[in-house]
Amino acid sequence: MRTYQERLRVGSIRLLLTVVATACFPSAGFAQVATTLAKGETGKIVFRSVTPPGMLSEMAQKKRNLPPVEVWGELDLPRNASGKVPAMVLLTTSGGVNQVHMNMWHEKFLDMGIAAFTIDSFTGRGISSGISSHSLAQVVDAYEALKLLATHPGIDAERVSVIGFSLGARAAIEAAIEEFREMYDAGALRFAAYFALYPACNIRFIDAKVRPEPIVVFLPEKEDWTPLAHCQAYIESHTRSGGNIRGVLLPGAYHGFDQLDRNVFGKYANLGTCNVESSFKSLERRRADTGELLTAGNFLSYLRTCRGYRASLIGDRAVLATVETEIKKVLSAVFSITIK
C-alpha cells in the first residue's frame, strides 16, 4: 500500500498530465470530478474551483463568474472511524503538497481521530508553487472542500476546521472573513475553527465582517519572512471587526518551525517590508505605511521595491510540540471530543 506522500506525488503527476492533455486536446477533460461525496469516497478527490482576481473590486463584481479550474486533494478518514467524525482542511505553504511536514500534519490529525483533507491548490492551476495572490485561490478551494466534506456520510459538517501554513496560513485567516464565505457560495456552512501557522501578513484585508469561531495565529518570535508587526496588525484588524482571534507568540521560533527537516538561514525570497491593506468598505488597495493607492499597475512595481531575499526556515521540535498541544486543546473544545 502506498504511503500518503506517495499517493500525493502520484496524484500530482496524474493531474498535471491531465492539465497538459486538456490543453492539447480540449475534449479530454478531467475524469470523475466530484460534486458530492455521498458514497463515502476517500483518496484523491478532484473538484472544481475558481481563481479569484487580486483586486477586491474585481472579486466583488465577478464573485464565482470566473473560468472554472479543477484542483484536487487527498482525503483520509481516521483509522477505525465509526459514525460521523470531525475533519480538518489543510492549506499548504507556497511549496505545495509534496512536503514532509504536510504529510506529518495529515497523519497527526488522523491519529487524533479527525479526517484530513490536504488540498493541492497549485498543480491544477498549472503552477509549480504559490505566490502572494494564490492565497485567495486557497480560500476558494477551502470552501469548495468544506462543501464537499458536508456531503460525506462519515464526516460531521458542523465539525470541520481549517489549518494553513505560511501562504496557506494567510488563506486560513482570510477564510474567516464573512464576505469571502458569502462570495464563494458556502451557504450556511462555516468552519468550526481556523489555525494559521507562521502566516504571510504583508498583504491584509481590513474592515471586513469576521466569523465568530476561534481563530488562532501562531507567531514565531524570530519570524523574518514577514514583519511580526504586520501579523499583529492583521490580528488587531480582525479583532476590531468582531473576530474571535488571538495570536500565540512562540519564543525563539523561526518561520517553518514544524518543518523539522529544514535548517536554512538567509536563502529565500519573500515579501520583506511590503505593507499593503485592501479595504472592503472602499474596495481599494493601499500602502499601509503611506496611504498610496495601489492600482493593478503600480501594485506589482511596489512589490518589486519592497521584497526581500533573505529569510530563515528553521525546524524546532519543542516549538512544534507546544503548537500541537494548543491545537489539540482548541479542537477538543470546538469538536466536543477529548484529544490527548
C-alpha positions in Angstrom: 0.0 0.0 0.0 1.4 3.4 -0.9 2.1 5.9 1.8 0.1 9.2 2.0 3.0 11.1 0.5 3.5 8.7 -2.4 -0.2 9.0 -3.2 0.1 12.8 -3.2 3.0 12.5 -5.7 1.2 10.2 -8.0 -2.0 12.3 -7.8 0.0 15.5 -8.7 1.7 13.8 -11.7 -1.6 12.4 -12.9 -3.4 15.8 -12.6 -0.5 17.6 -14.3 -0.6 15.2 -17.2 -4.3 15.7 -17.5 -3.8 19.5 -17.5 -1.4 19.1 -20.4 -3.8 16.7 -22.2 -6.7 19.1 -21.7 -4.7 22.0 -23.1 -3.7 19.9 -26.2 -7.0 18.1 -26.6 -9.8 20.3 -25.2 -12.3 17.5 -25.2 -10.3 15.4 -22.9 -11.4 17.0 -19.5 -10.8 15.5 -16.1 -12.3 12.2 -15.1 -14.5 11.8 -12.1 -14.8 15.4 -10.9 -16.5 15.2 -7.5 -19.6 17.3 -6.9 -20.6 15.1 -3.9 -19.0 12.5 -1.6 -22.3 10.8 -0.8 -20.8 7.4 -1.4 -18.1 7.9 1.2 -15.3 8.5 -1.2 -11.7 8.9 0.1 -8.3 9.2 -1.5 -7.7 11.6 -4.4 -10.7 13.9 -4.8 -10.8 16.2 -7.9 -13.2 19.1 -7.6 -14.0 22.4 -9.4 -12.9 25.8 -8.1 -12.2 29.2 -9.5 -9.2 31.5 -9.3 -10.2 34.9 -8.0 -8.6 38.2 -9.2 -6.4 40.1 -6.8 -8.4 43.3 -6.6 -11.3 43.4 -4.2 -13.3 45.5 -6.7 -13.0 42.7 -9.3 -13.8 40.0 -6.8 -16.9 41.7 -5.6 -18.0 42.1 -9.2 -17.1 38.7 -10.6 -17.6 36.5 -7.5 -17.9 33.0 -8.9 -18.4 34.2 -12.5 -14.9 33.1 -13.5 -13.4 30.3 -15.6 -13.6 27.0 -13.6 -10.4 25.2 -12.6 -10.1 21.7 -11.4 -7.9 21.1 -8.3 -7.6 18.1 -6.1 -6.9 17.0 -2.5 -6.2 13.8 -0.6 -8.9 12.8 1.8 -8.4 10.2 4.5 -10.6 9.1 7.4 -9.1 8.2 10.8 -8.4 4.5 11.4 -11.3 2.6 12.8 -13.6 5.5 12.3 -17.2 5.0 13.3 -20.1 7.3 12.9 -19.6 10.9 11.8 -16.1 12.2 12.6 -14.7 15.8 12.6 -12.5 16.9 9.7 -9.6 19.3 9.0 -8.9 21.0 5.7 -5.1 21.6 5.2 -3.8 24.5 3.1 -0.2 24.3 2.1 2.8 26.6 2.0 3.9 28.0 -1.3 5.8 24.8 -1.7 2.7 22.7 -2.2 1.6 19.3 -1.0 4.8 17.2 -1.5 6.5 18.2 1.7 7.4 16.2 4.7 5.6 18.5 7.2 2.4 18.3 5.2 2.4 14.6 5.4 3.2 14.8 9.1 0.2 17.1 9.9 -2.1 15.0 7.7 -1.1 11.9 9.8 -1.3 13.8 13.1 -4.9 14.7 12.5 -5.8 11.1 11.6 -4.2 10.0 14.8 -6.4 12.5 16.7 -9.5 10.8 15.2 -10.0 13.6 12.7 -10.4 13.2 8.9 -7.7 15.0 6.9 -8.2 16.7 3.5 -4.9 18.1 2.2 -5.5 20.4 -0.8 -3.2 20.9 -3.8 -4.1 24.4 -4.9 -1.3 24.7 -7.5 -1.0 21.8 -9.8 -4.4 22.1 -11.3 -3.8 25.8 -12.0 -0.6 25.0 -13.9 1.8 26.4 -11.3 4.6 24.7 -9.5 4.5 26.9 -6.4 2.3 29.5 -4.9 2.9 33.3 -4.8 1.2 36.0 -2.8 -2.1 36.2 -4.7 -2.6 32.5 -4.6 -3.8 32.6 -1.0 -7.1 33.9 -2.4 -7.4 30.8 -4.6 -6.7 28.7 -1.5 -9.6 30.4 0.3 -12.0 29.4 -2.5 -10.5 25.8 -2.5 -11.1 25.6 1.3 -14.8 26.5 0.9 -15.2 24.1 -2.0 -13.6 21.4 0.2 -16.0 22.3 3.0 -19.0 21.9 0.7 -17.8 18.5 -0.4 -17.0 17.3 3.1 -20.5 18.3 4.2 -21.9 15.6 1.8 -19.7 12.8 3.1 -21.7 10.3 5.2 -18.8 9.8 7.5 -18.0 13.4 8.3 -19.8 15.8 10.6 -20.4 19.0 8.6 -20.7 21.1 11.8 -17.2 20.0 12.9 -14.9 20.9 10.0 -11.9 23.2 10.7 -9.1 24.6 8.5 -5.4 25.0 9.1 -2.9 26.7 6.9 0.9 27.1 6.8 2.7 30.3 5.6 0.9 31.2 2.4 -1.9 28.8 3.4 -1.9 30.4 6.9 -2.8 33.7 5.3 -5.6 31.9 3.5 -6.8 30.5 6.8 -7.1 34.0 8.2 -8.8 35.2 5.1 -11.3 32.3 5.2 -12.6 33.7 8.4 -13.8 36.8 6.5 -17.6 36.5 6.1 -17.6 38.4 2.8 -15.4 35.7 1.3 -17.6 32.9 2.7 -20.7 34.5 1.1 -18.9 35.5 -2.1 -17.9 31.8 -2.8 -21.4 30.3 -2.0 -20.8 28.4 1.2 -24.4 28.8 2.1 -25.0 28.0 5.8 -21.7 26.2 6.1 -18.8 27.6 8.2 -15.6 26.3 9.6 -15.5 25.4 13.3 -12.1 26.9 13.9 -9.2 28.5 11.9 -5.5 27.9 12.5 -2.7 29.9 11.0 1.0 28.8 11.4 3.6 31.4 10.5 1.3 33.4 8.1 2.4 35.8 5.5 0.8 39.0 6.7 2.3 41.7 4.4 -1.0 41.9 2.4 -4.1 42.2 4.5 -7.8 42.6 4.1 -9.4 45.1 6.5 -12.7 46.4 7.8 -14.5 43.1 6.9 -17.0 41.1 8.8 -15.2 38.3 10.6 -16.6 35.0 11.7 -17.1 34.4 15.5 -15.5 31.0 15.5 -12.0 30.7 17.1 -9.1 31.9 15.0 -5.6 31.0 16.4 -2.5 32.6 14.8 0.9 31.1 15.7 3.6 33.8 15.5 7.3 32.9 15.6 9.2 35.4 17.7 12.2 35.4 15.2 10.0 35.4 12.0 11.9 37.1 9.2 9.7 36.3 6.2 7.1 38.9 7.2 7.5 41.5 9.9 5.8 40.3 13.1 4.1 43.7 13.4 2.2 43.1 10.2 0.7 39.9 11.6 -0.2 41.7 14.8 -1.9 44.4 12.7 -3.9 41.7 11.0 -5.0 40.3 14.3 -6.0 43.7 15.6 -8.0 44.4 12.4 -9.9 41.1 12.8 -10.5 41.9 16.5 -12.0 45.3 15.6 -14.2 43.5 13.1 -15.6 41.3 15.9 -13.4 38.2 15.2 -12.6 35.7 18.0 -8.9 35.8 17.1 -5.8 35.6 19.2 -2.1 35.4 18.5 0.2 32.9 20.2 3.8 34.2 20.3 6.4 31.4 20.1 9.6 32.5 21.9 12.8 31.6 19.9 10.8 30.2 17.0 11.5 30.9 13.3 9.4 30.5 10.2 8.7 26.9 9.3 9.1 25.6 12.9 7.2 22.5 12.0 9.5 21.7 9.1 11.9 19.5 11.1 13.9 18.6 8.0 14.8 22.2 7.4 17.6 24.4 8.9 18.3 27.2 6.5 19.3 30.8 7.1 19.2 33.6 4.5 18.2 31.8 1.3 14.5 32.5 0.5 12.8 35.3 -1.5 10.0 36.9 0.5 7.7 40.0 0.7 10.2 41.8 3.0 8.9 45.2 4.1 5.8 45.2 1.8 2.8 46.6 3.7 -0.5 46.5 1.9 -4.1 46.7 3.0 -7.2 46.1 0.9 -10.4 47.7 2.2 -13.8 46.0 2.0 -15.5 49.4 2.5 -13.8 51.3 -0.3 -12.7 48.2 -2.4 -9.3 49.9 -2.7 -5.8 48.6 -2.1 -3.3 51.0 -0.5 0.2 51.0 1.1 -0.5 50.8 4.8 2.6 53.0 5.6 1.9 55.9 3.2 -1.7 55.5 2.2 -0.7 55.5 -1.5 -3.4 54.0 -3.7 -2.1 50.8 -5.4 -3.7 50.1 -8.8 -3.2 46.9 -10.7 -0.2 48.6 -12.5 1.7 50.2 -9.6 1.0 47.3 -7.2 3.5 45.0 -8.9 6.0 47.8 -9.2 5.7 48.4 -5.4 6.2 44.7 -4.7 9.4 44.7 -6.6 10.8 47.5 -4.5 9.9 46.1 -1.1 10.5 42.4 -1.4 13.3 40.7 0.5 15.8 38.0 -0.4 17.0 36.7 2.9 14.9 34.7 5.3 15.1 31.7 7.6 13.4 28.3 7.7 14.2 26.5 10.9 12.5 23.4 12.3 12.1 23.2 16.1 10.7 20.1 17.7 9.9 21.8 21.0 8.0 24.6 19.4 6.1 22.1 17.3 5.1 20.2 20.4 3.8 23.4 22.0 1.7 24.3 19.0 0.3 20.8 18.7 -0.8 20.9 22.3 -2.6 24.2 21.7 -4.3 23.0 18.6 -5.5 19.8 20.4 -6.9 22.0 23.2 -8.9 24.2 20.8 -10.1 21.2 18.8 -11.2 19.3 21.9 -13.4 22.3 22.7 -14.9 23.1 19.3 -15.3 19.4 18.3 -16.5 18.3 21.8 -14.1 15.4 21.9 -11.1 14.5 24.1 -7.8 14.7 22.2 -4.7 13.6 24.0 
